[in-house]
Each structure stands twice: as C-alpha cells, then as structure tokens.
Amino acid sequence: MTAVQKVAIVGSGVAGLAAAIQLAKAGVAVDVFDAKPELSTAGSGISLQGNALRVFDALGAWDDIRAAGFHFEGLNLRAPGPGAPVVAQLPDVKSGGPDYPAAMGMPRADLARILLDHAQRAGANVRFGAKVTGVDARADDAVEVFVDDESAGEYDLLIGADGLNSTVRDLIGIQTKPEPTGMGIWRTFVSRPAEVERAELYYGGPVYIAGYTPTGEDSMYAYLVEKAEDRFGTSDEDATRIMLEESRAYDGPWNSIRADLAAGAHANYTWFTKHIVDAPWNRGRVVIIGDAAHSCPPTIAQGAAQGLEDALVLTELLVQRDAVDQELWDEFHGRRLPRAQAVVEASVQLGQWQIDGNRDADAGGLIFGIAQKMAEPA
Ligand SMILES: Cc1cc2nc3c(=O)[nH]c(=O)nc-3n(C[C@H](O)[C@H](O)[C@H](O)COP(=O)(O)OP(=O)(O)OC[C@H]3O[C@@H](n4cnc5c(N)ncnc54)[C@H](O)[C@@H]3O)c2cc1C
C-alpha cells in the first residue's frame, strides 16, 4: 500500500505534473490545481540536461519529449565581432548517463502539453482557473485545501509546486523568498539557421552573455543576459528594439535572429533569482518542491531538472513506503537538499563571476563538477 491515497498538487509546471504522473500511475487519486486559466502555450524554449531526460524516462514521457525537441552534444563558445569565430568547442558530460543525449532544447509549450497529456492519461484530475488560497493542516493525518476561498476537500498530502512566488510556501510560514541576482535576460523564440546544431554562447561585448539553443528542426531560442534593470513595463515594440540594438555586436547566426526580430518576433524580459529553502521543506502534510523550494540563474540550465528530481524522489518515497513519517521526510531532504543546494550555489557563482568580470575563475571546472554530480542518481 502507498503512503498516501489522495493527494492535492498546487501548480501544473514541470514539478507538479511530474509528481502527478508518478502518483496517478501508482493508483493514487490526484487533483492538480492551477491558477492559470489554461495551459501556457506562450513562452520561449528550455534546455534540458541529461539528468532531466532521465526523469522523463522514469515518467514514461521520454519518447514524446525526444520527438518534440532537438538533442545535441557539446557547447560552442564564439567571440563577438566580425564572423563570430568559434573560439572553443566544449564537450558535455552526459549527466543522465550513456542512454540519453547530453542535452536537448525544446519549446516550453510542447513540454507543458506533453506532461499534461501524460498526467491526464495516468488519471490525474487537472483543474485550471483554480487558485489555492488556503490550507488547514491542523490534523495529523490530513490537510484541507481551499481553492478560491472554498474548501476543495481533505487530502492525505498537499504538494506545493507553485513556483517562485509560492502561495503554499507562504501559507505554511516559510519565510525564505527568491532574491534578484543582479542579472536580467531578454529572450526570443526564432527560426533556427542550419548552422546552429548545438547551444552556443558569446562572452564579451555589450552584454554578459549572448546565446541561443536549438529547440527543433525549425526553431531555437536566443537570449541576451545583461545587468538587471527595471525593464518590466517595456512595450513589445521597445523590447524587440532593445534586443535588436544590444545584439548588434554579435555576428554569425545573430544576423538571422535579428532578421526574425525585425519581422516581429516577440522579446520578453525577466530577472534571475536565487533562493534555497533550508530543510525541512514540509510542515506536517504540506511540502514544497521545484521553484517553490529553490531557484537559480539558468547558467547551467538545471532549474527545471532539479524540480523534476524533487518530484521523482518524493513520489518514489510516497509510493514505496506505507506511512508519511519522519523517516520519509528525512530521506527526502537527505537526497534532495544537498543536490539542489550545490546547483543553486554553482549557478549563482557562475553569474557572479560574470558580474565581477572575473576572467580567471575556473568556470569550466565548476560546470564539469556539477555535471559529474548530476550524473549520480538523484
Ligand atoms: C530566464 C530563465 C531561463 C530558464 N532556463 C532554464 C533552462 O534552460 N533549463 C532548466 O532546467 N531550467 C530553466 N529555468 C528554470 C525553470 O524554468 C524553472 O525551474 C521551472 O520551470 C520551475 O518549474 P516549477 O514546476 O517548479 O514551477 P512553475 O513552472 O513556475 O509552475 C508553477 C505553477 O503554479 C501555478 N500557481 C502559482 N500559484 C498558484 C496558486 N496559488 N494556486 C494554483 N496554482 C498556482 C502557476 O500558475 C504555475 O503554473 C529558467 C528560468 C528562467 C527564469
């Protein structure tokens, strides 16, 4: 018998849907609540490292994910200026093991659609337009969940996978919150020139990093990482203009990106954040996972991967054990916290070296060390 029979999950991002799939497959009754009116179809692309791909396989979603994205090995470093010369070709560590590519890129909307489809087919009940506003966790063996201020019933467990500004985190009294790291990012979703076959980064020039990652035969996402500024009210027109102007120092495939921007490709802006909630991530029968528990700049593209691993480890324990007890929580935190913390610290450090202009730092060594760690099972 599983440790839980009826679970509420707040949030239909990667962490929430991964947890929903695993629990529903094990015969647990799962309700997922998401405040959004519907699944996001907007958004840019995402890079998924081998350890994330390994989780998709455990969910049973790997074949669909593989077909919807663009997998590649290695990373090219290019220089600003004429011809955008490739100055280094770095090998990747296969952090998911030899059975998976080192990394792949895919449109975020496709990832969301595939995970939702798997969750629903496994039997999870997913409700959009359902904002979780309260929890009553006073009972030892149950938690009452409130959606739009009305009781949605009692559950054996509530999983708060409700992202950076988690309501569940607030409701259970955890004070830790995301903080800006000092970097902001412009992103756009554009067509892929044939010469782009892997992720490429340009260091130097007017921004900290200019880069792009292929997400499909015809698509890729491109980004400029710069000093954080208050750019949140920028109009669509100005957003596109800023990306066009700030990318002029970058030649090569950036010419094609600029042509797409000039033709109307949308640009969006956000800040990088950092936080890690110290153990425990649960208060009684309410637990937070994914960005609710930790966030970091995407300097090693591990944010979603860590949320997926949180979901996988938590659900493995809930399915294999027969009680929600301290032993379960100790094992969960022992397996998740040091790993997520190492990712957050390394990701923040890499960003800080850029901000400080530290060119002597061993960025390659730090990235390689983290990738080796991620290659171990979660
Ligand atoms: C610029 C940028 C680039 C990134 N690039 C990468 C990358 O390349 N690779 C990578 O691995 N990671 C990347 N990340 C990190 C990654 O996007 C996140 O770690 C991941 O998407 C978080 O997933 P999640 O499921 O925890 O939360 P989310 O995806 O944020 O989902 C939370 C959900 O909860 C819902 N919700 C919130 N409050 C409530 C409520 N009260 N009631 C009901 N629903 C609620 C929201 O509507 C949302 O759907 C990047 C992050 C940023 C900022």
The ligand as an SDF file (V2000), in Angstrom:
LIG
                    3D

 53 58  0  0  0  0  0  0  0  0999 V2000
   15.1120   33.0480  -17.7980 C   0  0  0  0  0  0  0  0  0  0  0  0
   15.0170   31.6460  -17.2870 C   0  0  0  0  0  0  0  0  0  0  0  0
   15.5270   30.6140  -18.0670 C   0  0  0  0  0  0  0  0  0  0  0  0
   15.4820   29.3010  -17.6000 C   0  0  0  0  0  0  0  0  0  0  0  0
   16.0200   28.3100  -18.3610 N   0  0  0  0  0  0  0  0  0  0  0  0
   16.0310   27.0520  -17.8890 C   0  0  0  0  0  0  0  0  0  0  0  0
   16.6130   26.0080  -18.6600 C   0  0  0  0  0  0  0  0  0  0  0  0
   17.0670   26.2350  -19.7820 O   0  0  0  0  0  0  0  0  0  0  0  0
   16.6280   24.7550  -18.1250 N   0  0  0  0  0  0  0  0  0  0  0  0
   16.1080   24.4740  -16.8920 C   0  0  0  0  0  0  0  0  0  0  0  0
   16.1740   23.3120  -16.4490 O   0  0  0  0  0  0  0  0  0  0  0  0
   15.5380   25.4470  -16.1470 N   0  0  0  0  0  0  0  0  0  0  0  0
   15.4800   26.7100  -16.6290 C   0  0  0  0  0  0  0  0  0  0  0  0
   14.9010   27.6920  -15.8910 N   0  0  0  0  0  0  0  0  0  0  0  0
   14.2410   27.3350  -14.6310 C   0  0  0  0  0  0  0  0  0  0  0  0
   12.8980   26.6840  -14.9030 C   0  0  0  0  0  0  0  0  0  0  0  0
   12.1400   27.4430  -15.8160 O   0  0  0  0  0  0  0  0  0  0  0  0
   12.1260   26.5040  -13.6050 C   0  0  0  0  0  0  0  0  0  0  0  0
   12.9850   25.9480  -12.6270 O   0  0  0  0  0  0  0  0  0  0  0  0
   10.9200   25.6060  -13.7570 C   0  0  0  0  0  0  0  0  0  0  0  0
   10.1390   25.9780  -14.8620 O   0  0  0  0  0  0  0  0  0  0  0  0
   10.0910   25.6380  -12.4770 C   0  0  0  0  0  0  0  0  0  0  0  0
    9.0460   24.7130  -12.5780 O   0  0  0  0  0  0  0  0  0  0  0  0
    8.0080   24.5620  -11.3700 P   0  0  0  0  0  0  0  0  0  0  0  0
    7.1030   23.4510  -11.7960 O   0  0  0  0  0  0  0  0  0  0  0  0
    8.6950   24.4590  -10.0710 O   0  0  0  0  0  0  0  0  0  0  0  0
    7.2100   25.9360  -11.3210 O   0  0  0  0  0  0  0  0  0  0  0  0
    6.3850   26.7450  -12.4290 P   0  0  0  0  0  0  0  0  0  0  0  0
    6.6980   26.2840  -13.7990 O   0  0  0  0  0  0  0  0  0  0  0  0
    6.5900   28.1830  -12.1220 O   0  0  0  0  0  0  0  0  0  0  0  0
    4.8710   26.3390  -12.1630 O   0  0  0  0  0  0  0  0  0  0  0  0
    4.1700   26.8420  -11.0720 C   0  0  0  0  0  0  0  0  0  0  0  0
    2.6840   26.7940  -11.3940 C   0  0  0  0  0  0  0  0  0  0  0  0
    1.9580   27.0730  -10.1940 O   0  0  0  0  0  0  0  0  0  0  0  0
    0.8330   27.8620  -10.5190 C   0  0  0  0  0  0  0  0  0  0  0  0
    0.4320   28.5850   -9.3110 N   0  0  0  0  0  0  0  0  0  0  0  0
    1.1010   29.5470   -8.6530 C   0  0  0  0  0  0  0  0  0  0  0  0
    0.4220   29.9270   -7.5450 N   0  0  0  0  0  0  0  0  0  0  0  0
   -0.7230   29.1750   -7.5120 C   0  0  0  0  0  0  0  0  0  0  0  0
   -1.8250   29.0820   -6.6220 C   0  0  0  0  0  0  0  0  0  0  0  0
   -1.9090   29.8440   -5.5200 N   0  0  0  0  0  0  0  0  0  0  0  0
   -2.8240   28.2060   -6.9090 N   0  0  0  0  0  0  0  0  0  0  0  0
   -2.7680   27.4100   -8.0180 C   0  0  0  0  0  0  0  0  0  0  0  0
   -1.7270   27.4750   -8.8900 N   0  0  0  0  0  0  0  0  0  0  0  0
   -0.7080   28.3310   -8.6370 C   0  0  0  0  0  0  0  0  0  0  0  0
    1.3080   28.7630  -11.6520 C   0  0  0  0  0  0  0  0  0  0  0  0
    0.2110   29.2090  -12.4410 O   0  0  0  0  0  0  0  0  0  0  0  0
    2.2370   27.8310  -12.4190 C   0  0  0  0  0  0  0  0  0  0  0  0
    1.5770   27.1950  -13.4960 O   0  0  0  0  0  0  0  0  0  0  0  0
   14.9130   29.0100  -16.3290 C   0  0  0  0  0  0  0  0  0  0  0  0
   14.3910   30.0500  -15.5500 C   0  0  0  0  0  0  0  0  0  0  0  0
   14.4450   31.3590  -16.0350 C   0  0  0  0  0  0  0  0  0  0  0  0
   13.8810   32.4680  -15.1850 C   0  0  0  0  0  0  0  0  0  0  0  0
  1  2  1  0
  2  3  1  0
  2 52  2  0
  3  4  2  0
  4  5  1  0
  4 50  1  0
  5  6  2  0
  6  7  1  0
  6 13  1  0
  7  8  2  0
  7  9  1  0
  9 10  1  0
 10 11  2  0
 10 12  1  0
 12 13  2  0
 13 14  1  0
 14 15  1  0
 14 50  1  0
 15 16  1  0
 16 17  1  0
 16 18  1  0
 18 19  1  0
 18 20  1  0
 20 21  1  0
 20 22  1  0
 22 23  1  0
 23 24  1  0
 24 25  2  0
 24 26  1  0
 24 27  1  0
 27 28  1  0
 28 29  2  0
 28 30  1  0
 28 31  1  0
 31 32  1  0
 32 33  1  0
 33 34  1  0
 33 48  1  0
 34 35  1  0
 35 36  1  0
 35 46  1  0
 36 37  1  0
 36 45  1  0
 37 38  2  0
 38 39  1  0
 39 40  1  0
 39 45  2  0
 40 41  1  0
 40 42  2  0
 42 43  1  0
 43 44  2  0
 44 45  1  0
 46 47  1  0
 46 48  1  0
 48 49  1  0
 50 51  2  0
 51 52  1  0
 52 53  1  0
M  END
$$$$
